Amino acid sequence: MDIVLSGIRSTGKLHLGNYYGALRNFIRMQEENRCYFFIADIHSLTTHPDPKMLHENVKNVLVDYLAAGIDPEKSVIYVQSDLPETVELYLYLNMHAYLGELSKTSSFKEKARKQPENVNAGLLTYPTLMAADILIHRADKVPVGKDQEQHLEMTRRFARRFNHFYGVEYFKEPVAYNFGEELVKIPGLDGSGKMGKSEGNAIYLGESPKEIEKKVKRALTDSGPTEPNSVKPDYIENLFILLRVVSTPEVVQHYEMQWNTCAIRYGDLKKQLAEDIIKVTTPIRERIQEIEKDDAYLRKVTLEGAERARESARKTIEGVREIVGFKPF
């Protein structure tokens, strides 16, 4: 059975982009693989979150994981900071990661541009922490989006480098896992690219129908096409991408025909889109409301998840210590 590993940063509640881009696949993966799904609270420290909110953000992601359908009986769900072995492996990998390669990663350059007042070492070594997350369980497959492909390739490089330096075949080189299908990239409602927490253009899994309707109604549109079969502007194509994800093929076909014949009424399209998003999110929202009140259950999930994750991580780190030369007297 293949080992699959993935995590989501604890920077807030999960949205439609997380659900269609990751969670739906996680739910399918757990049926046929040994899965480790973690909440990346250490990763979130690169942006110096409010300590009072850190635990709340971890809880939000945990609740959303469970409500969306990740099953703690089938998968190992754990909090990254509950696994000190990851941090130890991160240290060892940093000894074989070089400034030149780390500073050239697109994520580092982008973050340094976005937060020039906070270009910390954690941002620079983000790829080695991600590699430690993956290699600590000797994962075979990692579900990644386009923006993480470079980090996965660096993980493979670090695994090769460690093996070559110490003359061992210890770490596997993990591969991307997406069921052989193109990964779904959910756009934001403001027409500015993908849906994201920091962009402020997201629809969250736990939001009320009224809030969803309000957000969809505010989505950017224009006066409509002036020629039949014209190319849609990006912000209109974004609405159609969302429609294709949440609606039936018949609904999509109806609005495509309206666009192509210059008969599109954005008010009707938005009403339909909001209704179909609400249909998808309602069962998840109801489970969120039920689970978030059950602190005893959440504690049980994280304690058992940490124990199972540490069982795997301890074996890996013991092997690494021996290979590196740290042996007990």
C-alpha distance (Angstrom), angle and dihedral (degrees) to the residues before:
residue distance angle dihedral
M1 . . .
D2 3.82 . .
I3 3.79 120.5 .
V4 3.82 113.0 -127.8
L5 3.82 123.3 -167.6
S6 3.77 131.5 -173.1
G7 3.78 139.8 148.1
I8 3.79 142.0 -172.5
R9 3.81 123.9 -144.3
S10 3.79 115.8 -111.6
T11 3.78 97.2 -124.6
G12 3.82 98.0 123.7
K13 3.78 144.4 -49.9
L14 3.80 120.2 -29.3
H15 3.79 122.6 -104.4
L16 3.80 140.4 -162.2
G17 3.80 90.4 -81.9
N18 3.83 90.5 57.6
Y19 3.80 90.8 46.0
Y20 3.80 98.8 50.1
G21 3.80 95.3 30.5
A22 3.81 96.7 47.9
L23 3.80 122.8 -11.9
R24 3.81 97.3 61.1
N25 3.78 89.7 54.6
F26 3.83 91.7 45.2
I27 3.81 89.3 56.9
R28 3.81 91.0 53.2
M29 3.80 93.8 42.9
Q30 3.80 93.8 55.9
E31 3.81 90.2 63.5
E32 3.80 94.3 65.4
N33 3.81 107.9 18.9
R34 3.79 141.3 53.1
C35 3.80 98.9 -104.4
Y36 3.80 132.5 -162.7
F37 3.80 113.8 -169.9
F38 3.79 115.8 180.0
I39 3.79 138.4 -178.5
A40 3.80 108.1 -123.9
D41 3.80 102.2 -140.4
I42 3.83 94.2 148.7
H43 3.81 90.0 55.5
S44 3.80 89.2 54.4
L45 3.84 90.7 61.5
T46 3.82 90.8 77.3
T47 3.81 88.2 78.9
H48 3.84 93.8 45.0
P49 3.83 99.0 -121.0
D50 3.79 121.5 -158.0
P51 3.85 105.0 -87.0
K52 3.82 89.2 -138.5
M53 3.81 89.7 59.4
L54 3.81 98.8 41.8
H55 3.82 95.9 83.2
E56 3.81 91.6 41.9
N57 3.81 90.6 53.1
V58 3.82 91.3 49.9
K59 3.81 89.3 50.7
N60 3.82 91.1 49.7
V61 3.81 92.9 54.4
L62 3.82 92.1 43.9
V63 3.81 91.7 51.6
D64 3.82 91.4 46.7
Y65 3.84 91.0 48.9
L66 3.80 91.3 53.7
A67 3.80 95.7 40.6
A68 3.81 91.8 50.8
G69 3.81 90.7 55.3
I70 3.80 110.2 -91.8
D71 3.80 102.6 146.3
P72 3.84 118.2 -145.8
E73 3.81 88.2 -155.0
K74 3.82 90.5 59.9
S75 3.82 101.5 30.8
V76 3.79 136.3 37.7
I77 3.81 107.3 -116.5
Y78 3.80 114.9 -171.9
V79 3.79 144.6 155.2
Q80 3.82 113.6 -109.8
S81 3.83 94.2 -132.8
D82 3.82 89.9 56.0
L83 3.82 88.4 68.3
P84 3.85 109.5 69.9
E85 3.82 89.2 174.1
T86 3.82 88.2 72.0
V87 3.80 91.0 57.9
E88 3.82 91.0 48.2
L89 3.80 91.9 51.5
Y90 3.83 88.8 46.6
L91 3.81 87.9 58.5
Y92 3.82 93.4 50.7
L93 3.82 92.4 47.0
N94 3.81 91.0 50.0
M95 3.81 88.4 61.3
H96 3.82 87.8 64.1
A97 3.82 98.7 38.4
Y98 3.79 117.6 92.4
L99 3.78 131.8 -141.1
G100 3.80 93.6 -127.2
E101 3.80 95.8 56.3
L102 3.81 94.9 40.7
S103 3.81 94.1 50.1
K104 3.82 91.4 51.2
T105 3.82 96.1 58.7
S106 3.79 112.1 115.8
S107 3.83 92.5 -132.4
F108 3.83 91.8 55.6
K109 3.80 92.5 48.1
E110 3.80 91.6 47.8
K111 3.84 93.9 47.5
A112 3.81 91.5 45.8
R113 3.80 88.6 52.9
K114 3.81 92.9 47.5
Q115 3.81 96.7 44.9
P116 3.84 106.7 25.9
E117 3.80 90.8 161.5
N118 3.82 91.5 59.3
V119 3.83 109.8 42.2
N120 3.80 94.8 148.7
A121 3.81 131.8 174.1
G122 3.81 89.6 -107.1
L123 3.81 89.7 63.1
L124 3.80 90.6 49.3
T125 3.81 93.9 48.9
Y126 3.82 96.0 39.7
P127 3.84 90.2 114.6
T128 3.83 92.1 55.9
L129 3.80 92.0 50.8
M130 3.79 89.3 49.1
A131 3.81 88.7 49.1
A132 3.82 90.0 50.8
D133 3.82 89.9 51.5
I134 3.80 89.9 54.9
L135 3.81 101.1 36.9
I136 3.82 95.4 45.7
H137 3.83 87.5 74.0
R138 3.84 93.5 33.4
A139 3.80 88.0 -123.8
D140 3.79 121.5 -159.2
K141 3.79 97.3 -160.7
V142 3.78 136.2 26.5
P143 3.81 123.3 -169.1
V144 3.80 104.8 -136.6
G145 3.78 137.6 169.3
K146 3.79 125.2 -136.2
D147 3.81 91.2 -90.9
Q148 3.82 91.6 58.4
E149 3.82 100.0 44.2
Q150 3.82 92.2 94.8
H151 3.82 90.9 53.1
L152 3.80 91.7 50.8
E153 3.80 90.1 50.8
M154 3.81 88.6 51.5
T155 3.82 89.4 51.2
R156 3.80 88.6 54.9
R157 3.81 89.3 48.6
F158 3.82 92.7 50.4
A159 3.82 90.5 48.7
R160 3.83 91.0 51.3
R161 3.80 91.9 45.3
F162 3.81 93.2 51.0
N163 3.81 91.7 47.9
H164 3.80 92.7 47.1
F165 3.82 95.7 44.6
Y166 3.80 93.7 51.8
G167 3.81 96.2 33.6
V168 3.81 94.5 -120.9
E169 3.79 137.9 118.0
Y170 3.77 94.7 -135.7
F171 3.81 108.3 129.5
K172 3.79 123.5 52.4
E173 3.79 118.9 -138.7
P174 3.82 104.5 -116.8
V175 3.79 120.7 -140.8
A176 3.81 132.5 -147.8
Y177 3.79 115.2 -91.9
N178 3.78 123.4 -157.4
F179 3.83 105.1 138.2
G180 3.79 89.1 -98.0
E181 3.82 89.8 -74.8
E182 3.77 129.5 115.9
L183 3.79 109.3 -93.2
V184 3.79 114.6 -109.8
K185 3.79 113.1 -117.7
I186 3.80 109.8 -163.5
P187 3.81 114.1 -151.3
G188 3.79 125.6 -138.7
L189 3.80 122.9 -111.0
D190 3.80 93.2 -117.0
G191 3.81 95.5 65.3
S192 3.81 92.5 -118.1
G193 3.80 102.1 115.5
K194 3.78 133.7 -80.6
M195 3.78 124.8 5.6
G196 3.80 112.0 -96.4
K197 3.79 143.3 161.7
S198 3.79 95.1 -125.9
E199 3.83 92.4 46.6
G200 3.82 92.0 59.3
N201 3.81 91.5 -135.7
A202 3.81 100.3 107.1
I203 3.79 137.6 116.9
Y204 3.81 108.7 -144.5
L205 3.80 124.2 -141.2
G206 3.80 92.7 -124.4
E207 3.81 98.2 46.6
S208 3.80 121.6 124.4
P209 3.82 120.5 -108.7
K210 3.83 89.2 -113.7
E211 3.81 92.0 55.1
I212 3.82 91.7 46.8
E213 3.81 91.2 50.8
K214 3.80 90.5 49.1
K215 3.83 93.0 50.3
V216 3.81 94.8 46.3
K217 3.81 90.9 47.3
R218 3.83 89.2 55.8
A219 3.84 93.3 52.0
L220 3.82 113.5 125.6
T221 3.83 116.1 -96.0
D222 3.80 137.7 153.1
S223 3.81 139.1 -146.1
G224 3.82 92.2 -71.3
P225 3.84 135.4 -107.1
T226 3.80 119.5 -43.1
E227 3.82 96.8 -163.9
P228 3.83 129.4 47.1
N229 3.83 117.3 -102.4
S230 3.81 92.8 8.8
V231 3.79 122.7 163.2
K232 3.82 113.4 -94.0
P233 3.81 117.8 -121.0
D234 3.82 112.6 -117.1
Y235 3.80 94.5 -102.9
I236 3.83 91.2 53.6
E237 3.82 92.7 43.1
N238 3.82 86.4 54.5
L239 3.82 90.3 60.7
F240 3.80 90.2 49.8
I241 3.82 91.7 49.0
L242 3.81 88.9 54.4
L243 3.80 89.9 46.5
R244 3.83 91.5 52.3
V245 3.80 89.8 52.0
V246 3.82 100.4 48.1
S247 3.82 105.1 23.9
T248 3.81 135.8 68.2
P249 3.84 120.0 -95.1
E250 3.83 88.7 -111.8
V251 3.82 91.8 57.6
V252 3.81 91.8 47.5
Q253 3.81 91.2 48.4
H254 3.82 90.8 50.2
Y255 3.81 93.8 54.9
E256 3.83 93.3 40.9
M257 3.81 87.9 56.0
Q258 3.80 90.8 48.1
W259 3.81 90.0 51.7
N260 3.79 93.6 47.1
T261 3.83 91.7 50.4
C262 3.83 93.9 45.1
A263 3.82 90.0 -116.5
I264 3.83 96.7 114.3
R265 3.80 116.6 140.3
Y266 3.79 107.7 -164.7
G267 3.80 92.6 -161.8
D268 3.82 90.4 61.2
L269 3.81 92.5 43.9
K270 3.80 92.4 50.6
K271 3.81 92.3 46.9
Q272 3.81 90.3 51.9
L273 3.82 92.4 45.0
A274 3.81 92.4 50.7
E275 3.83 91.5 48.5
D276 3.80 92.2 51.2
I277 3.81 93.6 46.1
I278 3.82 89.2 50.6
K279 3.82 89.7 50.5
V280 3.83 89.8 55.3
T281 3.79 97.2 43.1
T282 3.84 101.1 39.8
P283 3.84 97.0 81.0
I284 3.82 89.9 45.0
R285 3.81 92.2 47.3
E286 3.81 91.1 50.5
R287 3.82 90.9 51.4
I288 3.82 90.6 47.5
Q289 3.80 90.5 54.6
E290 3.79 90.4 50.4
I291 3.83 98.6 43.9
E292 3.82 98.9 42.4
K293 3.82 90.6 64.5
D294 3.82 93.2 53.2
D295 3.82 103.2 82.9
A296 3.82 92.2 163.9
Y297 3.81 90.9 58.2
L298 3.82 92.7 46.0
R299 3.81 90.6 50.0
K300 3.82 90.6 49.9
V301 3.83 92.2 50.3
T302 3.82 93.7 50.3
L303 3.82 95.5 43.1
E304 3.79 93.5 49.0
G305 3.81 91.0 41.9
A306 3.82 92.0 51.7
E307 3.79 91.1 49.0
R308 3.81 93.3 51.3
A309 3.82 92.5 43.5
R310 3.81 92.0 49.7
E311 3.80 91.0 51.2
S312 3.81 88.6 60.5
A313 3.82 94.8 38.5
R314 3.82 94.8 49.6
K315 3.80 91.8 57.8
T316 3.80 91.0 51.2
I317 3.80 96.0 46.6
E318 3.81 93.3 46.7
G319 3.80 88.6 56.3
V320 3.81 91.9 47.0
R321 3.81 93.1 50.3
E322 3.78 91.0 52.0
I323 3.82 92.8 47.5
V324 3.82 91.9 47.9
G325 3.82 90.2 50.1
F326 3.80 103.2 -104.6
K327 3.79 101.8 135.8
P328 3.81 128.5 162.4
F329 3.84 118.2 -113.9
